[in-house]
Every structure is written in structure tokens, then in C-alpha cells.
Amino acid sequence: MSYGSVDIFTDISVSVPRDARIAIVGPNGVGKTTLFRVLVGLEEPTDGRVFRAQGIKIGYLPQEAVLNGTHSLWDECLDVMSEVRAMETELARLEGAMANPEQAEQVLERYGLLQEEFERRGGYVYETRIRTTLSGLGFSDNDYNRPLTQLSGGQRTRAFLARLLLSDPDLLVLDEPTNHLDIAAVEWLEGYLRIWNGSVVVVSHDRYFLDKVVDHIWEMSSEGLETYRGNYSAYLLRRQERWELRRKIYLSEMQRLEKEMDFIKRNIASQRVQMAKGKLRRLSREVEAIERLGFDALQSKSWSEITNLVKISDHPMGVAEAERRMRALRGPKTRPPRLNIDLKTGLRSGDLVLRTRELEIGYADEGRPLFKAPDLLLKRGECAAVIGPNGAGKTTFLKTLLQRIPPLAGEVILGASLKIGYFAQAHEDLDPKRTLLAEIETVAPNMLQAEIRSYLARFSFTRDEVFKQVSTLSGGERGRLALAKLSLGNANLLLLDEPTNHLDIPSQEILQEVLAQYQGTIMLVSHDRYLIDALGTHIWEIEPDEAHLRVFKGTYSEYRAQEVAQQTVKQESARERYRVDKRSAARSSTAERKRRARMQEIEGLITDLDAQLASLGTKLENPTPDQVQVEKLGREYVQVQEELELLWEEWGELHE
């Protein structure tokens, strides 16, 4: 794909199989979004072709997707189900027609087929699906009837994603789907995509999300696209192995070429000149091949394949030219472009960095706290990761610790010899009217302009970019500038509010490495679970429903394992209660059946005894002359009467 004379990417040949789970990773600006637009048909490639399966339904989530309209959130989601709802209406009409005996027979077959298709497409559960999807993406019941115009930008992006998931496409193409989602919503989306029956191609900077969802990685760089099997963690290992292999190939080939050149130089004017010229011709062709294809080609392809791929001259270079071009051969790319961040701690802080007592976080004019915290303790060298949903008060918490906002109650006690560095999520510490040079001068007034330019180059700001105003920077560029200022502060306590927002994955990897080696103390607010898991020694979770901060001592993996274990115990307890209730219900059902059977049996006996009693009464009313027979009838009458009374008493108890 090219724009004018600029190639965005070239020579990309890939395929998306059925049920694929693929992630595209690479630095910002390499063309990931452009590739997406080409794949879904929004742009035509400059060269090459894209083949799509006949009748395929593609669902595309752009990076800045926002659902617009005047309908309510619920109506927008119902609109996706228009075909199913039309079936529902037709089924109701057919049910009415079947009530007419004259139409019943001819309607019945149509009704059966339609009902089967209605059930297959989830017609009986579509409202439940909508509620589950909206709830999973962080919407409350109160949001369902709100017009889209009343939702925030982030909510409308989530509404777009909800509508997309409910539409059941064959292929989901998702560009940064975790933007605007808190951890709970991202975890729900992970679970949804793992069991979803379709293919997924995703671009995401959320490395933890990629670990949970994908099984193939496409790595895009300025040099092309490479594929890897496995999730993100597996990709890191295999990428390092591939880099090391290429480095070995490079060193081996350079040693061989240097030996060849040494032989040529020693023998080009000797009796072995013909052999030397032959080697020079061969070396010239190899240098040309490496210049075009790289060192990998010499190992992975035969010489005939190489000559077919590139047009190689049969005329040898001169010895000096061959040596010059050989020396100019560069080694393979061993890693993507890197930020050069160096976080120094400067002065050593005291062992006790932070303590709180009966702390309540919030704003006085709201009348109630966002949350209450137990007495917190943070020591030198530890990292407390603060997590919780959007709006829970994480940023307010950091600003309270910075003493920019007073606590509603309680106190914050900072340790001795602290120098605090603060990375603000919204980068409000950057002046939009200043240039990049001027921003660095605010924290390093003694640096010369040439030194500042050299320093900014370590953060990928080069040439005239240093004269740009902050207001013109992208989110990722502002993040890099804020990190550049932070690095000059020599802080021994870092308060970081979403430091990986807008950073591409290579930059996130570098920041993680630097923070892991940092000798100071860190307070980290982040949705980046990969970063939290790598750095966090404490997990501080804000629970807004309880208005409480919960402390867990351990890593994020340990925290999640405990959560899963507790959830498993709850589920097992619920299942056991269900089994007990089911057994109890079964016992009750059996007893009920026995009770009803006995009552019916008693009613039969009572009927028989009533008839017998009536017969005995008739005989006693017209007694025979035989006195013995009369007495016998009398005793039978009394006995039957007693049996009847007992049966009626038992029937009454069973009835009650």
C-alpha cells in the first residue's frame, strides 16, 4: 500500500483461516490500521489483491469508533436483531393462523421450519444476549434507555463494540478494542472472544489481552511482516530466538566473506589469479544478493532460487569496490527501534515511603467519599499497583498523595528524603503552547540546546520535531515527552498514572524493562495488567460498590489466582446448595406422591366401608329371629364404624 511515493508496506502475503485468533503488533505508524482498512475493503491496495470468502460477513471496529444516533442504547442493540425479531412476529402470526382448523394443516409445516431457524439463531434468548453483552462491557441497567447523545465518547465506543459483537460476523477485525474498557470489561471481552465461533484479527497494545485471546502474532515492521505461532509471551521468546539466529548467521557469513576477500587480495596478482578471479566473481554476486535479500536468504534458499529472485550481474566488481560494499553490509535487525529511557533515583529515600491513617478519598462538595482506605504502608523499593474501574477514584487518590487535593478525612504521611516524580494520565503538566525544547528546559535549565536535541532523540524526537508545539502532538508523542521530563527528575518515588497509554508495544516493553530495574519506589495506576504483573508487589483494588480500598500483598498473578480460587469455592458452594436443594425437592416430591397415593387408597377404603356399613344397618333394621346372628351383626357394625373413624382421621392428617 502506497500513498504517493511513500510505501506504507510491501510484499505482505498472509491468510486468515477459519476460527483464527491473530494479533498484529508493531510500532506506531508502521501501517497496522492501513492494513486493516485494506483487509476489510475500505481501501484498495496499490498492488496485489485481497481475496475474501464468498458471502463472508466482516465486523470492523475502527480505533476511533463511536456509535451515533438518536435511538436509545437498547433500541440500537435491538436493531441488530431485526431479522430474528421479524421471525418472532411471523411465528406469532402463524400461531394465530393455526387456531383456525381450516388453515392449521398447511401452516404447521411452515411454522415448524421457521421455529427451528428461530431457535438456531438464538431467538428465544436474544434479549438475554443483549443484557449480557451490555453488562459485560460496563453498562448498567440505567444506561439501557438513555439516548446515545447522552452517552460519553467512551460509552458510545463501547456501544459500537456491543452492536458489533451482537451482529455475529464471520470475521471480527478489531482495532484497539480494549480502549475505553476497564479491567473487568476487558476480562469479559477476553472470555467472550475465547469461546466465540468465528475468526478474530486484532490490533491491541494490551499485552495481557493478547496472551489470553490470540494464538498467532503478525509482527509488522519497516522491513515487512513476520508470523509467529503462540500468544504474546510465546512470541517474545520466539522473536528473541529468531534475532539470535540471525545474528549468528550474520557473523558466520561475514567471517566467510572476509576469508574469501583475504584470499582474493593475496592471490589476485599471483599464479593463482584465475582462482582468485573466480572467487571474486562469486563474492560479487553474493554481496549483491545480500544487499537485496539479506543474510537469511543465503541460509534458507538455494543459489538457483536466489538468482531467480534478484537480477545479479555476471560482471565482477573490482577488488576495492567488492571490499567496500562487503564492509558496508549491515547486520540483520535484532530488535525494533528503542526508546532510550534512563530512570535514576538520585537521593536515597528512607525505608518508610508512605503511610496513611483512616484515609478517606473524595471531594468535599460531593458529600460522600469515593472510597475509604485501610491504614496503608509502602516501603522503599516496593511497587503498589492501584486497580479499579473507571471513575473509581484512582487519579484522585494519586493527587491526594501529592497533596494537590486534601483528603476528606484522615492523613497521608510521606517518608523522609523523598523526591517525587509524577506522570499524569492527561499530561496536564505539559504546556500546550511550549515547544518540546522549551518543555525540557523547564526541568533541565542548564542543558544546552544541542544537548536537549540529542536527549530528545533518545525518545524518538528528531530533526525539526523538537520545535513542534505540545498542542500538535499525538497521545503517544505526549506520553514520550512526559517520560523524557520524568527521566530528568532523579525522583526516588514515582507516581505513574496510566504510563503506557498510547505507547506502542515496543515502547511498553522498554518502559517495563526500565521500571523493573528502577531502584526507587513506585505507585502505579494502570489498566496494563502485563505491566502490573511484572512490577507490582502489592495490589490495591478500589471497590466502588463498597466504597473501599482492598489491599493484597503479592503479584497480580497471585491476586488473580486467589480471585479464581474464591470464585471456584463460591461456584462449588452454589452447586452443592443446588444439589442439596434438588435432593430435598426430590425427597419432597416422593413424599408428596406417596401422600396423594395413600389419600386415594383411603378414599377407596372409606367408600367400601361406607357401603358395608349401610348393608349392616339395613340388616339390623330388619333383624332375624336368631339372637346370636343379630349380636354378630352388631359387633361387625361397631368394628366397621371404628375402622371408618380411623381412616377419616388419617385422611384428615394427610390432607392437612
Stockholm file with secondary structure:
# STOCKHOLM 1.0

chainA/1-656         MSYGSVDIFTDISVSVPRDARIAIVGPNGVGKTTLFRVLVGLEEPTDGRVFRAQGIKIGYLPQEAVLNGTHSLWDECLDVMSEVRAMETELARLEGAMANPEQAEQVLERYGLLQEEFERRGGYVYETRIRTTLSGLGFSDNDYNRPLTQLSGGQRTRAFLARLLLSDPDLLVLDEPTNHLDIAAVEWLEGYLRIWNGSVVVVSHDRYFLDKVVDHIWEMSSEGLETYRGNYSAYLLRRQERWELRRKIYLSEMQRLEKEMDFIKRNIASQRVQMAKGKLRRLSREVEAIERLGFDALQSKSWSEITNLVKISDHPMGVAEAERRMRALRGPKTRPPRLNIDLKTGLRSGDLVLRTRELEIGYADEGRPLFKAPDLLLKRGECAAVIGPNGAGKTTFLKTLLQRIPPLAGEVILGASLKIGYFAQAHEDLDPKRTLLAEIETVAPNMLQAEIRSYLARFSFTRDEVFKQVSTLSGGERGRLALAKLSLGNANLLLLDEPTNHLDIPSQEILQEVLAQYQGTIMLVSHDRYLIDALGTHIWEIEPDEAHLRVFKGTYSEYRAQEVAQQTVKQESARERYRVDKRSAARSSTAERKRRARMQEIEGLITDLDAQLASLGTKLENPTPDQVQVEKLGREYVQVQEELELLWEEWGELHE
#=GR chainA/1-656 SS CEETTEESCCCCCCCCCTTCEEEEECCTTSSHHHHHHHHHTSSCCSSSCCCCCTTCCEEEECTTCCCCCSSBHHHHHHHHTHHHHHHHHHHHHHHHHHTSHHHHHHHHHHHHHHHHHHHHTTTTTHHHHHHHHHHHTTCCGGGTTSBGGGSCHHHHHHHHHHHHHHTCCSEEEEESTTTTCCHHHHHHHHHHHHHCSSEEEEECSCHHHHHHHCSEEEEEETTEEEEEESCHHHHHHHHHHHHHHHHHHHHHHHHHHHHHHHHHHHHTTSTTHHHHHHHHHHHHHHHHHHHHHCTHHHHHSCHHHHHHHSCCCSSCCCHHHHHHHHHHCCCCCCSCCCCCCCCCCCSCCCSEEEEEEEEEESCGGGSSCSEECCCCEEETTCEEEEECCTTSSHHHHHHHHTTSSCCSEEEEEECTTCCEEEECTTCTTSCTTSBHHHHHHHHCTTSCHHHHHHHHHTTTCCGGGGGSBGGGCCHHHHHHHHHHHHHTSCCSEEEEESTTTTCCHHHHHHHHHHHHHCCSEEEEECSCHHHHHHHCSEEEEEETTTTEEEEEESCHHHHHHHHHHHHHHHHHHHHHHHHHHHHHHHHHHHHHHHHHHHHHHHHHHHHHHHHHHHHHHHHHHSCCSCHHHHHHHHHHHHHHHHHHHHHHHHHHHHHC
#=GC SS_cons         CEETTEESCCCCCCCCCTTCEEEEECCTTSSHHHHHHHHHTSSCCSSSCCCCCTTCCEEEECTTCCCCCSSBHHHHHHHHTHHHHHHHHHHHHHHHHHTSHHHHHHHHHHHHHHHHHHHHTTTTTHHHHHHHHHHHTTCCGGGTTSBGGGSCHHHHHHHHHHHHHHTCCSEEEEESTTTTCCHHHHHHHHHHHHHCSSEEEEECSCHHHHHHHCSEEEEEETTEEEEEESCHHHHHHHHHHHHHHHHHHHHHHHHHHHHHHHHHHHHTTSTTHHHHHHHHHHHHHHHHHHHHHCTHHHHHSCHHHHHHHSCCCSSCCCHHHHHHHHHHCCCCCCSCCCCCCCCCCCSCCCSEEEEEEEEEESCGGGSSCSEECCCCEEETTCEEEEECCTTSSHHHHHHHHTTSSCCSEEEEEECTTCCEEEECTTCTTSCTTSBHHHHHHHHCTTSCHHHHHHHHHTTTCCGGGGGSBGGGCCHHHHHHHHHHHHHTSCCSEEEEESTTTTCCHHHHHHHHHHHHHCCSEEEEECSCHHHHHHHCSEEEEEETTTTEEEEEESCHHHHHHHHHHHHHHHHHHHHHHHHHHHHHHHHHHHHHHHHHHHHHHHHHHHHHHHHHHHHHHHHHHSCCSCHHHHHHHHHHHHHHHHHHHHHHHHHHHHHC
//
